Amino acid sequence: MALTPTQVANFNNFRANLAHALRRMYDSESNPYIKLMFGHVLRNVVIVPVNFKPGYYLAASEGGIVYGENVKQTFSVKQGHLEVPHVESAIRIPTEHLFEGEHLRPEGMMTLLHEYSHIVLPTNAYKFTKNLGLPMHMADELFADLLAVRIATRTRGVPHRAIAKHIIRRQANYGSFPFARKLLRERPRGNIFEIPFKRTEKAIFSPFRQKVR
């Protein structure tokens, strides 16, 4: 679906703000594993194509509404005697969910950022998700949500209320696991989600509640 020139300009401006925030987060991050995650998301923002579909959502069923998706295609390329695996991604998002008139909707910004935040995860991310009592296939969704929230708090133009609404809406994906309560820090003590990549090194996502207004 074709966008208007103003929509294209506003979309590219949002991508530029994301890339700027991610470069700063990447440069200031000392943990090499988190640094690698930020690098993967930045790569997605720069090179992954976004396909716009007409409507307010991609699909709807009793299980919920799909506002966006990151579609991956895996294939091999022969280089000499080797078969080298490759993964290509494309994001699909409905135009009316991302735009209200010529301007980006805050809810659409968060959906797009969530889709950008789907990256290749280390094995320990899946083990960590299982230890939380979640199915291992939820690791991709959990980490995309965690990354999207952290990046959104550093990105110019993303309202804090939209971040909070995204967290609350995403709770439905995690069943009885108190995703929203933990991320919004309704408990008076403790940090959320220590994400282990090695036994001796952990990535700790910063508290978010104090930034919500």
N, C-alpha and C positions, 0 to 999 in steps of 0.2 A: 504494500500500500504506500502510495507516494505521500510524503510530508510536504507541508508548505515551506517556503524558504525560511520563515521565522521559526517554525518548529525545528527545522534542521539546525539553525543557529543556536537555539536554546538547548537542544539535545547535545550538540558539540561543546557548548559551554559547560554543561553539567559533566560531561566526560573529562573535560580539561580540569575542572575542579577536583574530580576524583583522582585523576592522574597526579595532580600537584600534591594532594593530601597523601597519596600512597608513596610518592617519592620521598616526602619528608619523613613519613613513618619508617620507610625502608632505611633511610640514611641514619636515623636516630636509634634504630633497634639494635641492641647488642646480642640478643639471643639469635644464633644462626638459623634456628628452625622456624621461628616466627618471621625472621627476615626473609626466608625462602617463601613462606606463605604469602607475605605482602608482595614479593616479586611475582608470584604466580597470578595474583589478582590484578596487579598492574599490567601484566602481559595480556590478560583477558580484556581489560579496559581498552588497551591500545589496538589489539588485532582481531578480537572475536567479533564477527558481524552480528548485527541486530536486525532481525526480520520483524517488521511491524504488520500485525494482523488487524483487520477491522473488528470493532466490538469492544465490549468492556471486560471480557474474560476469554480465555482460550477454550475452557471446557467447564461444565458444571454437572454435578451428580450428587447423590446422597452423601458421598464422602467429602464433599466440599467443592470449592471453586478454584480453578487453576488460573492464576493471573500471569504466570510466566514460566518458562522452562529453558533449561540449558541442555541442548541436544548434542550428544557426543557420538562421533563416528570413529571407530577404530579400524585401522587398516595397516598393512605392511608394505614397505617399499624395499625392493631388492637392491642392495649395494654390494657389488662383488658377489661373494659367496654367502653373504649374510642377508637375513630378512629382518629389517629394522622396523619395529612397531611405531606407529604414529597415531596421535589422537587429534581430531579436529572438532571444534565446537562451534555452535551457532545458538544464539539466544532468540527466542520468540516471545513477543510481548504484545498485548492488544493496545491499539493506538489510544482508544478512549480511556484506558486505565492509566496510561503514561501521561497523556495530555488532557488538559482542560482548556479548550480553545487553542491558543498558541503557546501556552506555558505548561511546564511540567508540573504534574500533581505530586505532592509530597509522598503519597502512598505509592505512586508509580516509581518515584525515585528509589524507595526502599526495595520494591520488588526487583527493579533492574540491578541494584547493588547486590541483592541476594543472589541473583543469577550470575553476576560477575564473580561472586565469591565461591562458586563451585570449582574446586581445584583438586588436583591429585593429592590424596592424603597418605601419610605414612601409616604403616601397619598398626602402630600403637594408638592411632586415633580411633580405629575400629575397636580395639581392645578396651580403650577407655570408655567408649560409648556403651559397650556391652556391660562393663562394670557398673555403669549408671542404671542398669536395668532396662536399657533400650535395645531394640533389635539392631544388629550390626549394620543393616542397610540404612539406618537412620543417621549414621556418622556423617554422610555427605550433607544432609539437611542441617544437622546440629552445627557443624563447623561453618557452613555457609551463613547460618544465622549469627553465630558468634562473630565471625569476621565482618559481616555486613554492619552489625551494630557498632563494633569498634571503629570501623572506617567512617561510618556515617557521623559519629560524634566529632570527627576531625575534618569533615568536609564542609566547606562553605556552601550555604544555601539549603542545607537539609535541616528542617525545623526539628527541635527535640521532641515535640509532641508527635511527630510522624514516626520517630524512632520508637517511642513508647507504644504507640498504636500497633506498630509492626510486631513488637515483642508480644503483646497481648494476643494479637491475631494468630501468631505462629504457635501459641500454646496448644491449639487444637491438634497439632501434629504430634505432640509428645505424650498424649494420654494423661496418666496420673502423675507423670514426672513433672515436678513443679518448675518448669522451664522459666515461665514469666516471673514467678515469685523470686526465684534465685537471681535472675538477671536484673530485675529491678530492685533487688536487695531489700525486700520487705522484712527480712530477718535482720535483727539489730546488729549481729556480729558476723564476721567471717567474709572472706572473698568468695567469688563464684569461680567455678570451673578451672581447676588446675589441670592443664592439658599436658600429659606427659609424652615426651618424645624419647627421652632416655631416663633411666632411673635417677641420674644425677642432675638432669636439667629439665625444668618445667617452664611452660609458657603460661603466665597468669594474666587473664583478661581483667583489665582495670574495672573497679566498681563504676556502675553507671548511674545509680539512683540519684546521686547528688547533682547530676547534670540535667535531670529531667525537671522541667518547669511547666 
